[in-house]
Amino acid sequence: MLASMTGSSRKRGMFEEPDMLAKRQCIRNPEYQAAFQMFDKDLSGTIDLQELNAALQAVKLSVESGTPQAMFTRPFNANTMLWLAGKYARQGGGQIRLQEFCEMLQYLESVKNIFTQIDTDRTGDISVSELSRALKLSGFNVTGWPDGGGDALSLAVAEKIGRAYDADGNGVLTFDEFVQLRLEWDSYLDNWSATVAPDANAISPQQLLTILEAIKSSLESLHELAINPMVSGLPGFSAASFLGPMFYNSMFKVPRPFLHSTAELLIRKYAGGSSLLTFEQFCLLMEFLKEQKKKFTAVDQDRSGHINLQELGQAFAQSGMPLPLEQLLVVARRYDQDQSGTLEFDEFLQMMTELSPA
């Protein structure tokens, strides 16, 4: 069974991972060594992205073996593969050495065990109700109910989280989609833990700004990997789609930190009016930020970090909220705090925070 949250550490339940001693010793695992030799086709001593793709497909097939998912075999999700490469290709360029390859297989084996525990009906995927229960058992209880997980609000939260990672839009999370959820939320956990005291359960606006800047720095290597020419030939991969919702240092031509007023507004929205934000609320906030970043970059084609009135109209239309010109002008003037005639991402984010439903 999934271990529930106890103590101050947040890496438990569906977020558990091997301890440091196990990571150091994993290179001795003969099965991992044999797998490395099998997929290192060019005998270079490293696994490149094409070889990694084949290795991950084999892992995916082993997870889905004997389940209905095995009848509809799909390639391993390219976005998830890039997240794994970003985590384990420490020497850059997507090249993974033996030590990192063994650590990656150990990580995937751990996530596979968690996945099979969550997949209680043995369908080879995770439904909304299964994800909701797993989140609850992992201490993720955004509703505040002691028996959360099966109530309507918990299910709605789980559905919203799952939808963000459901790449094929089939309403469930397959193994590779679940791995991407884990990798992204691992980065949230790591950056939260580096900023917040172990016994603290909530953060201030200034701490939120610190964590957001840390996330941007930690994900810069993923941007560099996504624009690597070697990645462009991967089946199903689009650098624009991959980077659209992502926060990284060079996401705009002129890097800008978030404004303190933006952090305050975001916390009020996701903390129900409170001035402090819990970890559960922070994770939901991150999904909102990704969604808004994706909308903004869809119209900010040149990555200038600001959009004009026409582009703002396109953003509203893509959000399902088309506005006539007169209303667009009113909205633009209200949120154009520096009166530049355009909306910077921070101003756009403040606008969407106030106008979007919770």
C-alpha positions as CSV (number, residue, x, y, z in Angstrom):
1,M,0.0,0.0,0.0
2,L,1.1,3.6,-0.5
3,A,2.8,5.1,2.5
4,S,0.9,8.1,3.9
5,M,2.6,11.3,4.9
6,T,4.2,11.3,8.3
7,G,6.8,13.7,9.7
8,S,8.2,16.7,7.8
9,S,9.3,15.0,4.6
10,R,6.9,15.4,1.6
11,K,8.5,12.7,-0.6
12,R,6.2,9.9,0.4
13,G,3.1,8.1,-0.9
14,M,3.0,8.6,-4.7
15,F,6.1,10.9,-4.4
16,E,8.4,8.3,-2.7
17,E,11.8,7.7,-4.3
18,P,14.9,5.6,-3.5
19,D,17.1,6.9,-0.7
20,M,20.6,8.2,-1.3
21,L,22.3,4.9,-0.3
22,A,20.2,2.9,-2.8
23,K,21.0,5.5,-5.5
24,R,24.7,5.1,-5.0
25,Q,24.5,1.3,-5.1
26,C,22.2,1.0,-8.1
27,I,25.2,0.9,-10.5
28,R,26.0,-2.6,-9.1
29,N,22.6,-4.0,-10.3
30,P,23.4,-6.5,-13.0
31,E,20.0,-6.1,-14.7
32,Y,20.6,-2.3,-15.0
33,Q,24.1,-2.9,-16.4
34,A,22.8,-5.4,-18.9
35,A,20.1,-3.0,-20.0
36,F,22.7,-0.2,-20.5
37,Q,24.8,-2.5,-22.7
38,M,21.8,-3.6,-24.7
39,F,20.7,0.0,-25.5
40,D,24.1,1.5,-26.0
41,K,24.0,0.4,-29.7
42,D,27.0,2.4,-30.8
43,L,29.1,1.3,-27.9
44,S,29.9,4.9,-27.1
45,G,29.7,4.4,-23.3
46,T,26.6,6.7,-23.1
47,I,22.9,6.5,-24.0
48,D,21.8,9.1,-26.5
49,L,18.2,10.3,-27.0
50,Q,17.4,7.8,-29.7
51,E,18.7,4.9,-27.6
52,L,16.9,6.3,-24.5
53,N,13.7,6.3,-26.5
54,A,14.0,2.6,-27.2
55,A,14.9,1.9,-23.5
56,L,11.8,3.8,-22.3
57,Q,9.5,2.1,-24.7
58,A,10.7,-1.2,-23.3
59,V,9.9,0.0,-19.8
60,K,6.4,1.2,-20.9
61,L,5.6,-2.2,-22.5
62,S,6.6,-4.0,-19.3
63,V,4.3,-1.8,-17.2
64,E,1.4,-2.3,-19.6
65,S,1.9,-6.1,-20.1
66,G,-1.2,-8.0,-19.3
67,T,-3.5,-4.9,-19.1
68,P,-6.0,-3.5,-21.7
69,Q,-3.4,-0.8,-22.5
70,A,-1.2,-3.5,-24.0
71,M,-3.7,-3.8,-26.9
72,F,-3.2,-0.1,-27.9
73,T,0.6,0.3,-27.8
74,R,1.8,3.9,-28.2
75,P,5.3,5.3,-28.3
76,F,6.7,6.5,-25.0
77,N,5.7,10.2,-24.6
78,A,8.4,12.4,-26.1
79,N,7.9,15.2,-23.5
80,T,8.3,12.7,-20.6
81,M,11.5,11.4,-22.2
82,L,12.9,14.9,-22.4
83,W,12.1,15.4,-18.7
84,L,14.0,12.2,-17.9
85,A,16.9,13.3,-20.0
86,G,16.9,16.7,-18.3
87,K,17.1,15.0,-14.9
88,Y,19.7,12.3,-15.7
89,A,21.8,13.6,-18.6
90,R,24.0,15.6,-16.3
91,Q,26.8,16.0,-18.8
92,G,24.5,17.8,-21.2
93,G,23.4,17.2,-24.8
94,G,21.1,14.4,-23.7
95,Q,23.9,11.9,-23.2
96,I,23.4,9.6,-20.2
97,R,26.3,7.7,-18.6
98,L,26.0,4.3,-16.9
99,Q,25.6,5.7,-13.3
100,E,22.8,8.1,-14.4
101,F,21.2,5.4,-16.5
102,C,21.1,3.0,-13.5
103,E,19.7,5.8,-11.3
104,M,17.0,6.5,-14.0
105,L,16.0,2.8,-14.2
106,Q,15.9,2.7,-10.4
107,Y,13.6,5.8,-10.4
108,L,11.4,4.3,-13.0
109,E,11.1,1.0,-11.2
110,S,10.1,2.9,-8.1
111,V,7.5,4.9,-10.0
112,K,6.3,1.7,-11.7
113,N,5.6,0.1,-8.3
114,I,3.7,3.2,-7.2
115,F,1.8,3.2,-10.5
116,T,0.7,-0.4,-10.1
117,Q,-0.5,0.3,-6.5
118,I,-2.6,3.2,-7.7
119,D,-4.0,1.3,-10.7
120,T,-6.3,-0.8,-8.4
121,D,-8.5,-2.0,-11.3
122,R,-5.4,-3.2,-13.3
123,T,-6.4,-1.4,-16.5
124,G,-2.8,-0.2,-17.1
125,D,-3.8,3.5,-16.5
126,I,-4.9,5.7,-13.7
127,S,-8.4,7.1,-13.5
128,V,-9.5,10.3,-11.8
129,S,-10.8,8.4,-8.7
130,E,-7.6,6.4,-8.4
131,L,-5.4,9.6,-8.7
132,S,-7.6,11.4,-6.1
133,R,-7.2,8.5,-3.7
134,A,-3.4,8.4,-4.3
135,L,-3.1,12.1,-3.7
136,K,-5.0,11.8,-0.4
137,L,-2.8,8.9,0.8
138,S,0.2,11.0,-0.1
139,G,-0.9,13.8,2.2
140,F,-2.2,16.0,-0.6
141,N,-5.5,17.1,0.8
142,V,-6.4,20.4,-0.7
143,T,-10.0,20.2,0.5
144,G,-9.0,20.1,4.2
145,W,-11.4,17.2,4.8
146,P,-9.8,14.4,7.0
147,D,-11.3,11.7,4.7
148,G,-10.7,13.6,1.5
149,G,-10.1,11.7,-1.8
150,G,-13.6,10.5,-2.7
151,D,-15.7,13.7,-2.2
152,A,-16.8,15.7,-5.2
153,L,-14.2,18.5,-4.6
154,S,-11.3,16.2,-4.2
155,L,-12.3,14.4,-7.4
156,A,-12.6,17.7,-9.3
157,V,-9.1,18.7,-8.1
158,A,-7.7,15.4,-9.2
159,E,-9.4,15.7,-12.6
160,K,-7.9,19.1,-13.1
161,I,-4.4,17.9,-12.2
162,G,-4.8,14.8,-14.4
163,R,-6.0,16.7,-17.4
164,A,-2.8,18.8,-17.3
165,Y,-0.7,15.6,-18.0
166,D,-3.2,13.6,-20.2
167,A,-1.3,14.2,-23.4
168,D,-3.5,12.0,-25.5
169,G,-6.7,13.4,-24.0
170,N,-8.3,9.9,-23.2
171,G,-9.3,10.9,-19.7
172,V,-6.8,8.7,-17.9
173,L,-3.1,8.8,-17.2
174,T,-0.9,6.1,-18.8
175,F,2.4,5.2,-17.3
176,D,4.5,7.7,-19.2
177,E,2.1,10.5,-18.5
178,F,2.2,9.7,-14.8
179,V,6.0,9.7,-14.9
180,Q,5.9,13.3,-16.3
181,L,3.5,14.3,-13.5
182,R,6.0,12.9,-11.0
183,L,9.0,14.5,-12.6
184,E,7.4,18.0,-12.6
185,W,6.1,17.7,-9.1
186,D,9.4,16.4,-7.9
187,S,10.9,19.7,-9.1
188,Y,8.2,21.6,-7.1
189,L,9.0,19.5,-4.0
190,D,12.7,20.0,-4.4
191,N,12.5,23.8,-4.8
192,W,9.9,24.1,-2.1
193,S,12.1,22.1,0.3
194,A,15.1,24.2,-0.5
195,T,13.2,27.4,0.5
196,V,10.8,26.4,3.3
197,A,11.7,25.1,6.7
198,P,10.8,21.4,7.3
199,D,8.2,22.2,9.9
200,A,6.6,25.0,7.9
201,N,3.3,24.3,6.1
202,A,2.8,27.6,4.2
203,I,4.7,30.3,2.4
204,S,4.6,34.1,2.1
205,P,4.5,36.1,-1.1
206,Q,8.3,36.7,-0.9
207,Q,8.9,32.9,-0.5
208,L,6.7,32.2,-3.5
209,L,8.8,34.6,-5.6
210,T,12.0,32.8,-4.4
211,I,10.6,29.4,-5.3
212,L,9.4,30.5,-8.7
213,E,12.8,32.0,-9.6
214,A,14.4,28.7,-8.4
215,I,12.1,26.7,-10.6
216,K,13.0,28.9,-13.6
217,S,16.7,28.3,-13.0
218,S,16.3,24.5,-12.5
219,L,14.3,24.1,-15.7
220,E,16.7,26.2,-17.9
221,S,18.5,23.0,-18.9
222,L,15.3,21.5,-20.2
223,H,15.0,24.5,-22.6
224,E,18.5,24.0,-23.8
225,L,17.7,20.3,-24.4
226,A,14.5,21.0,-26.2
227,I,16.2,23.2,-28.8
228,N,19.0,20.7,-29.4
229,P,18.9,19.7,-33.1
230,M,19.1,16.0,-32.0
231,V,15.7,16.4,-30.3
232,S,13.9,17.8,-33.4
233,G,13.7,14.4,-35.1
234,L,12.0,12.6,-32.2
235,P,8.5,11.3,-33.1
236,G,5.7,13.4,-31.7
237,F,8.0,16.1,-30.3
238,S,7.3,19.8,-30.7
239,A,9.7,22.2,-29.0
240,A,7.0,25.0,-29.1
241,S,4.4,22.8,-27.4
242,F,6.9,21.4,-24.9
243,L,8.2,24.9,-23.8
244,G,4.9,26.7,-24.1
245,P,3.7,26.1,-20.5
246,M,7.2,25.8,-19.0
247,F,8.9,28.4,-16.7
248,Y,12.6,28.8,-17.3
249,N,15.0,31.8,-17.1
250,S,15.2,32.6,-20.9
251,M,11.5,32.0,-21.6
252,F,11.4,35.7,-22.8
253,K,14.1,37.7,-24.5
254,V,14.4,40.0,-21.5
255,P,14.2,38.0,-18.2
256,R,12.0,39.6,-15.6
257,P,11.2,38.4,-12.1
258,F,7.6,38.3,-11.0
259,L,6.3,41.3,-9.2
260,H,5.5,41.1,-5.5
261,S,2.0,42.3,-6.2
262,T,1.5,39.3,-8.6
263,A,2.6,36.9,-5.9
264,E,0.2,38.5,-3.4
265,L,-2.7,38.2,-5.9
266,L,-1.9,34.6,-6.7
267,I,-1.8,33.6,-3.1
268,R,-5.1,35.3,-2.3
269,K,-6.7,33.4,-5.2
270,Y,-5.4,30.0,-4.3
271,A,-5.3,30.3,-0.5
272,G,-8.9,31.4,-0.3
273,G,-8.1,34.9,0.8
274,S,-5.3,34.0,3.2
275,S,-1.9,35.7,2.9
276,L,-0.1,32.3,3.2
277,L,0.0,29.4,0.7
278,T,0.1,25.7,1.5
279,F,2.1,23.2,-0.6
280,E,-1.1,21.7,-2.0
281,Q,-2.3,25.1,-3.0
282,F,1.1,25.9,-4.5
283,C,0.9,22.8,-6.7
284,L,-2.5,23.9,-8.0
285,L,-1.1,27.4,-8.5
286,M,1.7,26.0,-10.6
287,E,-0.8,24.2,-12.9
288,F,-2.6,27.6,-13.3
289,L,0.7,29.4,-14.1
290,K,1.6,26.8,-16.8
291,E,-1.9,27.2,-18.4
292,Q,-1.5,30.9,-18.5
293,K,2.1,30.8,-19.8
294,K,0.9,28.5,-22.6
295,K,-1.8,31.0,-23.6
296,F,0.6,33.9,-23.5
297,T,3.3,32.3,-25.6
298,A,0.8,31.1,-28.1
299,V,0.3,34.8,-29.1
300,D,3.7,36.2,-28.1
301,Q,5.4,34.5,-31.0
302,D,8.6,36.5,-30.8
303,R,9.1,35.8,-27.1
304,S,9.2,39.6,-26.4
305,G,7.4,39.1,-23.0
306,H,4.6,41.5,-23.9
307,I,1.5,41.4,-26.2
308,N,-0.4,44.2,-28.0
309,L,-4.1,44.7,-28.2
310,Q,-4.6,42.4,-31.2
311,E,-2.6,39.6,-29.5
312,L,-4.6,40.1,-26.3
313,G,-7.8,39.6,-28.3
314,Q,-6.4,36.4,-29.7
315,A,-5.5,35.2,-26.1
316,F,-9.1,35.8,-24.9
317,A,-10.5,34.0,-28.0
318,Q,-8.3,31.0,-27.4
319,S,-9.5,30.9,-23.8
320,G,-13.1,30.8,-24.9
321,M,-13.8,34.4,-23.9
322,P,-13.9,36.5,-27.0
323,L,-14.3,40.2,-26.3
324,P,-15.4,43.1,-28.6
325,L,-12.8,45.8,-29.2
326,E,-14.4,48.3,-26.7
327,Q,-14.2,45.8,-23.8
328,L,-10.6,44.8,-24.8
329,L,-9.6,48.4,-24.6
330,V,-11.1,48.7,-21.1
331,V,-9.4,45.5,-19.9
332,A,-6.0,46.4,-21.5
333,R,-6.0,49.9,-19.9
334,R,-6.9,48.5,-16.5
335,Y,-4.0,46.1,-16.3
336,D,-1.4,48.0,-18.3
337,Q,0.2,49.3,-15.1
338,D,3.3,50.9,-16.7
339,Q,1.1,52.4,-19.5
340,S,3.4,51.0,-22.2
341,G,0.5,50.2,-24.5
342,T,1.2,46.5,-24.2
343,L,0.7,43.9,-21.5
344,E,3.8,42.3,-20.1
345,F,3.5,38.7,-18.9
346,D,3.2,39.8,-15.2
347,E,0.3,42.2,-16.1
348,F,-1.3,39.4,-18.2
349,L,-1.0,37.0,-15.3
350,Q,-2.6,39.5,-12.9
351,M,-5.5,40.0,-15.3
352,M,-6.1,36.2,-15.8
353,T,-5.8,35.6,-12.0
354,E,-8.7,38.0,-11.4
355,L,-10.8,37.0,-14.5
356,S,-10.4,33.2,-14.4
357,P,-12.6,31.0,-12.3
358,A,-11.0,29.3,-9.3
